[in-house]
Amino acid sequence: MKKITKIILSLILTFSVCTDKIIASEEIKIGLLVPLTGQNSNIGQSIVKSVRLAINKINNQSIKIIPRDSGSSPEITLRAAKELSNLGIKIVIGPVFNQNLIYLDELNEITFLSLTNKNDNFSNNIINGGINATSQLEAIKKFIKLNEIKKTIFLTPDVDFKFEIDKAISNSKIKMLKNYIYDTNPTKLTKQIEKITRYEIRKQNLEDEIIRLEKSEQANKEGLIERLKKRDTLGNVNFDAVVISDFDESLKSVTTSLLYTDVSPKKKYFITLNQWFDESLIKETSSQPLYFPSANKNNYDDFSSEYFEKYNQYPNQLSFLSYDLVGLIYFLIIQNNFIIDKKIFSKKTLFKGKIGIFEIRNNKINHILNFYKVENGEFKKIF
């Protein structure tokens, strides 16, 4: 850990010096391929604004950002990418969505820093820069180790994202008992959770114990029976922690089902994926404490405030990510003596940005994330 810290401090110092003193003799052209029209145009416009904030912060007039509309289909994305290629651009931030990456292997001379959080790339000229499931499970694995949690299960919805979770479990080598795939239909979900938690058996255990005591000659049986009647079940579940791979209302449905089956976050760890500090989770007091990996909250709040002050609106999470990618690209170009080629992403590098620490290895970006819990009306940092 000390070695990593030294490397990061060295990178930050180098970045600061270069930002102040080095001016490239030629323009540094960075493409931006995001949705600027259509139903997702608000995402694209927010990314453009955050990139402008990053450029202003770097304060190097040689950097030129050239945006293009990625459109709504991979064919439109390819045409826009070819326009950037014709301008001599070698690095592009974007596209945003995974489906827009399909044909970009045709432009092998360009490196695309996509904002998708998928684990796999369509081509070796595409680097997925989103906070992927592997990065999140690495942070969860660290939390499990720190708390000496022995038995962990996963609950994953039966949607396309389940394949990402499978890959992340394999990549991270996180120890678990089983990954249960559940139906997102609330009625079916509750039945599945009942089975996973042995709810009917534990409920029957309670009824049997009350009957046994009623028939017994035990001296203090009235008090024991009274206490048992205040309970819902008797007996434990076969896990110490549950990782819920879900978000928003679907996540809340799962925690509600766990509570219904008498599994409490006060006794078992409720862990989920990156929730981007969703304020609605603060109101879900019965499901707390709830643990999750995420970007650095202080930096996220600072960025949001700076963005709001500049544009009188709040950014989306992808804007936060794109802000860091601008700094990352500039830093790597400096490290490569202002030569823009594919080599700048092939070396193992650590870079500290707003989100946290980027780890670049073998043409891939992973994030070393922080860990938080929501409890008592606040998000509290664990590490």
Secondary structure as the mmCIF struct_conf table of DSSP 4:
data_model
#
loop_
_struct_conf.conf_type_id
_struct_conf.id
_struct_conf.beg_label_comp_id
_struct_conf.beg_label_asym_id
_struct_conf.beg_label_seq_id
_struct_conf.end_label_comp_id
_struct_conf.end_label_asym_id
_struct_conf.end_label_seq_id
HELX_RH_AL_P HELX_RH_AL_P1 LYS A 2 LYS A 21
BEND BEND1 SER A 25 GLU A 26
STRN STRN1 ILE A 28 VAL A 34
BEND BEND2 THR A 37 GLY A 38
TURN_TY1_P TURN_TY1_P1 GLN A 39 ASN A 40
HELX_RH_AL_P HELX_RH_AL_P2 SER A 41 ILE A 58
TURN_TY1_P TURN_TY1_P2 ASN A 59 ASN A 59
TURN_TY1_P TURN_TY1_P3 GLN A 61 SER A 62
STRN STRN2 ILE A 63 ASP A 69
BEND BEND3 SER A 72 SER A 73
HELX_RH_AL_P HELX_RH_AL_P3 PRO A 74 ASN A 86
TURN_TY1_P TURN_TY1_P4 LEU A 87 GLY A 88
STRN STRN3 ILE A 91 ILE A 93
BEND BEND4 VAL A 96 PHE A 97
HELX_RH_3T_P HELX_RH_3T_P1 ASN A 98 LEU A 101
TURN_TY1_P TURN_TY1_P5 ILE A 102 TYR A 103
HELX_RH_3T_P HELX_RH_3T_P2 LEU A 104 GLU A 106
TURN_TY1_P TURN_TY1_P6 ASN A 108 GLU A 109
BEND BEND5 ILE A 110 ILE A 110
STRN STRN4 THR A 111 SER A 114
BEND BEND6 ASN A 119 ASP A 120
BEND BEND7 PHE A 122 SER A 123
TURN_TY1_P TURN_TY1_P7 ASN A 124 ASN A 125
STRN STRN5 ILE A 126 ASN A 128
BEND BEND8 GLY A 130 GLY A 130
HELX_RH_AL_P HELX_RH_AL_P4 ALA A 133 LEU A 146
TURN_TY1_P TURN_TY1_P8 ASN A 147 GLU A 148
STRN STRN6 THR A 152 PRO A 157
BEND BEND9 ASP A 158 VAL A 159
TURN_TY1_P TURN_TY1_P9 ASP A 160 ASP A 160
HELX_RH_AL_P HELX_RH_AL_P5 PHE A 161 SER A 172
TURN_TY1_P TURN_TY1_P10 LYS A 173 LYS A 173
BEND BEND10 LEU A 177 LEU A 177
STRN STRN7 LYS A 178 TYR A 182
BEND BEND11 THR A 184 ASN A 185
HELX_RH_AL_P HELX_RH_AL_P6 PRO A 186 ILE A 196
TURN_TY1_P TURN_TY1_P11 THR A 197 ARG A 198
HELX_RH_AL_P HELX_RH_AL_P7 TYR A 199 LYS A 215
BEND BEND12 SER A 216 SER A 216
TURN_TY1_P TURN_TY1_P12 ALA A 219 ASN A 220
HELX_RH_AL_P HELX_RH_AL_P8 LYS A 221 LEU A 228
TURN_TY1_P TURN_TY1_P13 LYS A 229 LYS A 230
BEND BEND13 ASP A 232 ASP A 232
BEND BEND14 GLY A 235 GLY A 235
BEND BEND15 ASN A 238 ASN A 238
BEND BEND16 ASP A 240 ASP A 240
STRN STRN8 ALA A 241 ILE A 244
HELX_RH_AL_P HELX_RH_AL_P9 ASP A 248 TYR A 260
TURN_TY1_P TURN_TY1_P14 THR A 261 ASP A 262
TURN_TY1_P TURN_TY1_P15 PRO A 265 LYS A 267
BEND BEND17 LYS A 268 LYS A 268
STRN STRN9 TYR A 269 THR A 272
BEND BEND18 LEU A 273 LEU A 273
TURN_TY1_P TURN_TY1_P16 TRP A 276 PHE A 277
HELX_RH_3T_P HELX_RH_3T_P3 GLU A 279 LYS A 283
HELX_RH_3T_P HELX_RH_3T_P4 THR A 285 SER A 287
BEND BEND19 PRO A 289 PRO A 289
STRN STRN10 LEU A 290 SER A 294
BEND BEND20 ALA A 295 ALA A 295
HELX_RH_AL_P HELX_RH_AL_P10 LYS A 297 TYR A 311
BEND BEND21 ASN A 312 GLN A 313
HELX_LH_PP_P HELX_LH_PP_P1 TYR A 314 ASN A 316
HELX_RH_AL_P HELX_RH_AL_P11 GLN A 317 GLN A 335
TURN_TY1_P TURN_TY1_P17 ASN A 336 PHE A 338
BEND BEND22 ASP A 341 ASP A 341
HELX_RH_3T_P HELX_RH_3T_P5 LYS A 342 PHE A 345
TURN_TY1_P TURN_TY1_P18 SER A 346 SER A 346
BEND BEND23 LYS A 347 LYS A 347
STRN STRN11 THR A 349 LYS A 352
BEND BEND24 LYS A 354 GLY A 356
STRN STRN12 ILE A 357 ARG A 361
TURN_TY1_P TURN_TY1_P19 ASN A 362 ASN A 363
STRN STRN13 LYS A 364 ILE A 368
STRN STRN14 ASN A 370 GLU A 375
TURN_TY1_P TURN_TY1_P20 ASN A 376 GLY A 377
STRN STRN15 GLU A 378 LYS A 381
#
